[in-house]
């Protein structure tokens, strides 16, 4: 009897893993392709913008400023727990949009923070634990927000968020389209964040700002200096 139960459990586990693998392969295949839908496209798209220190926030906000803000709404800004400056810059941008449209900010934008996977100078041994915490926090945030679009450009904060977005795709909870724009500072090599999202095929669309990067990474799209 016990042998039969053990065999059934093993068979069920194999079937489950096979189905999960098939789903992951399907998600990777569908990444970057238009979603098949018989319904009209949504008038607005809930958008998650990942901020980061070291110029990442300035770049992504410059990109956001040229997009139709009424289309990409509501907007959710996320920065690392220790990065208050980035959220201040995002609030300043939203305040300027509020002055133009006379729309309450609370209706169009929210500001959040996430635990860092690794602080500057932190040992790799202790960063294992902080990375697990960041992944759990990212899963909670993604389950709460469930954005339709994710816009990021390289801060390490984007990796757990994009990984959890991919996980929610794989389990069929929410399909978030991830648009990654590599920082203009990356001329010859991708950042670690970009390399992970590119190699693991997590990003739906991957953009670079230098032609030599596009030649090196064939699935990337060269868009010039934004």
N, C-alpha and C positions, 0 to 999 in steps of 0.2 A: 504493500500500500504506500509506504513511504517512498519507495523507488518510483512509483507511478506519479506521486505528487511532485517529486523532484524533477522528473522528466517533463511534466506539464508546465512547471514553473520555468524551466530552462527554455522550453519551446515558446512560451509566452514572452519571455525576455528577448529572445531572438527576433520574434515577430515585431515586438515593440521597437527594438533598436533599428530593424530594417525600415519600418515605417518612418521613424524619425529621420533616418539617413535619406530616404527618398524625399521627404519634405524639405530637408536642408538643401539637397541638390536642386530641387524645384525652385526654392527661394533664390539661390545663387543664379540659376538660369533666368529667372524672371527679373532680377535686379536690373534696373536701368531701362526696362521696357515699359511701354504704356500699359496701364492697368485696363483689363478688359471689363467693360461695364456698359450695360444697356441704358443706364440712367444718365441724366445730364451731369456734366462735371460740376463740382461744388463751386459756388460763387466765391467763397472764402476758404482759405487753407490754414488750419492751425499750425503755427510754425515755432519750432524750438531753435533758438540761436545760442550757440555755445561760445562763451567769452573766455578770454585768457590774457594773462599778463605778457609783457614783452612785445607789444605791438599787435598781437593777435586781435585784441578788441577793436583797435582803431581800424584795422583792415576789414573786419567783418561788418562793422557799423558803416564804413564807407560803402561797402557792397550793398548793405541793406537800404541805405539812403536812396539808392537809384531804383529799387524795386517798388512796385505799386503797393503801398502799405495797406490799402483797403483790400487788396487781394490776399495778402499774407497776414491774416488776422483771425483769431487773437495771436499775439506773440508772447512767447515764454523765454525769458533770458535766464541762463544758468551760468554761474561762475563758481570757481573754487571757494571753499569756505573762508579762506584767508584773503580773497581778492575783492575787497570792497570798492576799489577804484574803478574796476570794470563795470560794476553795477551802477556806479554814479554816472559814468559816461553813457550807459544805456538809458538811464532815466533822463539825462539831458536831451538825448535824441528824441525820446518819446514826448518830452515836454514841448519840444519844438514842433512835433507833429500835432500835438493837442492844440497848440496855438493856431495852427493852420486850418485844422478841421473842426475845431470846437467840439471834439469828442472826448468824453471822460477817459483818462488813462486806464482806469480800472477795467473798462470795457474792452480795451485792446491790448493791454500789456500786463504781464506779471513778472516778478523778479525773484529768483530762487538761488540757492547755493547748494553745493555738493561737496562731500568730503574728498580731499585729494588722495590719489592713489599713492603718491610718494612726494614728500617734501624735498626741496633742494638740500643735498648733503645727507639725506637719510640713507641708512645702510640697506642693502638689498634684502637682508634677512628679515628685518623688521617691516620692510615694505610689503612683504607677503600678506601680513595681517591687515595692514591699512588698505591694500588693494582689494581684499575680500570685503572689507567694510564699504569701500567705495562702490564695488559692484552691487552689493545688496542695496545701498542707497540709490544707485542708478536705476535698479529694477523698480524700486518703490516710486521714484519720480516718473519713470516712463509709463508705469501702469496708471499713475495718477493723471499725467498730462495727455498721453496717447496722441502725440502730434502727427499730422499728416506729412509734414516736411521738417527735416532737420538740416540746419545750415551750420557748418563748422569749417575751421581753417587751420587746425593744427595743434591747439593746446592739448596737453595730456588729458585734461578733463573730458575731452570728447570721446576718448576710447571706451571707457565703461558705459557711457550713455549710448553710443552707437552699437556696442556689443549687445546691450540689453534690448535695443530697438530691433536688432536682427533676431534675437531670441524670441521676441514677441511676434515677429513675422513667422518664424519657424513653427511656433505653436498655434498660429492662426488667430491671435488675439487682436493685433493691429498691424497694418501695413504702413510703415513710415518710409517715405522716400528720403534717402540720405544723400545730400549734396556736399561734397568735400572740395574745398578750394585751397590748394597748398599755398602757404605763405610766399610772398614775393621774395622774401629773404632766402628761400631755398632755390638756389640757382643750378647746382649740379647733382644734389642728392635730396631725396625726400626726407622729411622729418620722420622720427620714429613713429609718431601717430599716423602720419600719412602712409608710411610703409606697411604698418599693420592693417590699416583699412583697405589698402590696395591689394596686398598679398592674400588676405583672408576673404577678399571680395565682399566686404561688408558694405562699402559705399555703392550707391546706385549710379551716381555720376561722379567722376573724379577729374578735377580741373587743375592744370598747372599754368604758371605764368611765364615760363621760359621754354623755348622750343627744344632745347637739348634734353629737358626732362621728358617731353613727350616722345622723343625718339628713343629714350631709354625705357620708358614705360608705355607700351603701345596702347593700352586701354585708357590712358589718360587723354583728356581733351585740352589742347593748347588754346588759351583764350587771350593771350597777351597780358600786359600789365593792367590790372584793374584799378 
